[in-house]
Amino acid sequence: MRVFVTGATGFIGSVVVRELLGAGHQVLGLARSDASAAALEAAGAEAHRGSLDDLESLRAGAAATDGAIHLAFNHDFTDFAASAQQDRRAIEALGEALAGSGRPLVITSGTAGAAPGRVVDEDTVPESTAVTSPRFETETVALAFAGRGVRVSVVRLPPSVHGEHDQGFVPRLISAARTKGVSAYPGDGANRWCAVHRLDAARLFRLALESAPAGTRWHAIGDEAVPVRELAEVIGRHLDVPVTSIAPEAAYDHFGFVGAVLTLDIPATAERTRKELDWQPEQPGLLADLEAGHYFSEGPR
């Protein structure tokens, strides 16, 4: 299968490309720059120049392939609603290009904030008041293409997709601990995060592309519920700084935007995904990955 991949040189996208190529697929990756194009070609993929705002480039990439995986997203948390709208337009362009073909389209969403305080599963319909609701609305946009002849599915990622060279939430917690001299957690630290290793997530994207039925949601969840206090304890031990509680209302000032997520109780499960797609996480969990040391040897980001 020849697959169009957006976000193909990113933290997750680069390993999705590797996973696809290793399974015998061909990859056409969206590239915004000469450097991205060169990285794709070095990996054994073909580069397709364009961007999320260049909707014609997205349509052309999808139309020229046997299916698409949409991973690109502008993680600008200062205007999250605008990023979600950009994502929506990109999904609409990809869906229009594949309409009536029966070809697969796998889009990316998340579990964080779908139903705070409850275990989120694949059938959870996000609450309209969810902090990330603008992005959840794109799930509805995407899944509507199931009725237009697209084998569309959604892969939801947890707040922490971890592994070497991670630039997400956890490195920001480490950076805050280095800067402030304490590894902090909000309240009693009993609220829970879910997580997955990026290599396990990459395999799920491939499985969804190859076999997910139209109109389905899947969860890339390795760790279902990691207490944030335990996360802070591992960070504190590796940096040799005190571990302390802070008031939940002080989390944003202490951590920046990641503080708003750190206060949430956002466990999730992937029970149906594991059973129906025969997907089993094989890589280390989040705490074990932190204990391996590479998060700390790579230095602050």
Number of C-alpha atoms within 10 A of each C-alpha: 15 17 25 29 30 28 24 29 24 15 18 21 23 20 19 28 30 20 19 22 18 10 12 10 15 19 27 25 29 27 23 18 14 11 11 20 21 15 18 24 15 10 15 15 22 19 24 23 18 19 18 21 12 13 17 16 18 28 19 16 26 27 20 15 18 18 26 29 30 25 21 21 17 14 11 11 11 9 10 17 15 15 17 22 15 17 24 21 16 25 26 19 20 29 30 16 19 27 18 15 14 16 21 27 31 28 27 24 23 18 29 26 24 25 23 20 14 13 18 22 22 20 11 14 13 20 14 13 11 15 19 20 18 19 22 24 16 24 24 14 15 23 23 17 24 22 13 16 17 26 28 31 28 29 26 24 22 28 22 20 25 29 21 14 12 19 15 16 19 22 20 19 24 25 19 18 23 18 11 12 15 20 28 29 29 23 18 14 21 16 21 23 26 28 24 26 25 25 21 23 29 20 21 26 27 19 15 27 25 15 13 23 15 23 18 17 25 27 28 33 31 25 22 22 19 20 19 23 22 16 22 24 19 17 30 21 13 15 16 14 17 15 20 17 16 16 13 18 13 15 22 15 11 20 22 14 15 18 21 16 19 24 23 20 24 27 29 31 22 20 16 16 22 17 10 11 15 10 20 17 18 11 16 19 20 22 17 11 16 20 16 11 13 14 22 16 9 12 11 15 11
